[in-house]
Amino acid sequence: MRELIAAHRGRTLVYFLRVELAETFIRHASRREAAEFTTEDMASWWEPDDRLGVPGEIVIPQTSDLHATVDRIFRDAFVDDCRRS
C-alpha cells in the first residue's frame, strides 16, 4: 500500500477505521457475506493498530457511524473541488 500511495501522482486520502475486535465481530455478523469466514479467521488477521503510518492518515473511531464516516470521506475527497468552483 505504501508503494501505491507513493507512486500515485494525485491526491491520496488514507483512512484507518479503529474498531475493537468484539465490535468487528458484531459488524461482520450483520453482513450478507458473514458466512465467508469465521470469527476465528478474523481474530487471526486482526491487529489492534494496523495503521500505515503515512502522512495525513486519518483515524476514524468506532463511534463514528456509517453516515458520519461516509460524510467525512466525501467532504475530504471533494473539498478541493468545491473550493475551485
C-alpha positions in Angstrom: 0.0 0.0 0.0 2.8 2.4 0.8 4.3 1.9 -2.6 1.0 2.5 -4.3 0.5 5.7 -2.3 4.0 6.9 -3.1 3.5 6.2 -6.8 0.2 8.0 -7.0 0.6 11.4 -8.7 -2.7 12.8 -7.5 -4.1 13.5 -4.0 -4.3 10.4 -1.9 -6.5 10.0 1.2 -5.7 7.3 3.7 -8.1 6.2 6.4 -7.8 3.7 9.3 -11.1 2.5 10.9 -10.2 1.9 14.6 -12.6 -0.7 15.7 -12.2 -3.2 18.6 -12.2 -6.9 17.8 -15.5 -7.5 19.6 -17.2 -4.7 17.6 -15.6 -6.1 14.4 -17.4 -9.4 15.1 -20.7 -7.7 15.6 -20.4 -5.7 12.4 -19.3 -8.7 10.4 -22.3 -10.8 11.6 -24.6 -8.2 10.1 -23.1 -8.5 6.6 -24.6 -10.7 3.8 -21.0 -12.2 3.4 -20.7 -13.2 7.1 -20.5 -16.9 6.2 -17.5 -16.4 4.0 -15.1 -16.5 7.0 -15.3 -17.2 10.7 -14.7 -15.1 13.8 -11.7 -17.3 14.4 -10.3 -16.4 10.9 -10.9 -12.7 11.7 -9.2 -13.0 15.1 -6.1 -14.5 13.4 -5.9 -11.5 11.0 -6.8 -8.7 13.4 -4.2 -6.1 14.5 -5.3 -3.6 17.1 -3.4 -0.7 15.5 -2.7 -1.6 11.8 -2.3 1.9 10.5 0.0 2.6 7.6 1.7 5.5 9.3 1.7 7.7 6.2 1.5 11.4 6.4 -2.1 12.6 6.6 -3.6 9.2 7.6 -6.9 9.8 9.3 -8.2 7.6 12.1 -11.9 7.1 12.1 -13.1 6.0 15.6 -15.6 3.1 16.1 -18.0 5.7 17.5 -18.4 7.2 14.0 -21.5 5.7 12.5 -21.7 4.8 8.8 -23.3 8.1 7.7 -20.8 10.2 9.6 -17.9 8.2 8.2 -19.2 8.5 4.6 -19.9 12.2 5.1 -16.3 12.7 6.4 -14.7 10.9 3.5 -17.0 12.6 1.0 -16.1 16.1 2.4 -12.4 15.3 2.5 -12.5 13.9 -1.1 -14.3 16.9 -2.6 -13.2 19.8 -0.5 -10.6 21.0 -3.1 -13.1 20.6 -6.0 -15.7 22.7 -4.1 -13.2 25.4 -3.4 -12.2 25.7 -7.0 -15.9 26.2 -8.2 
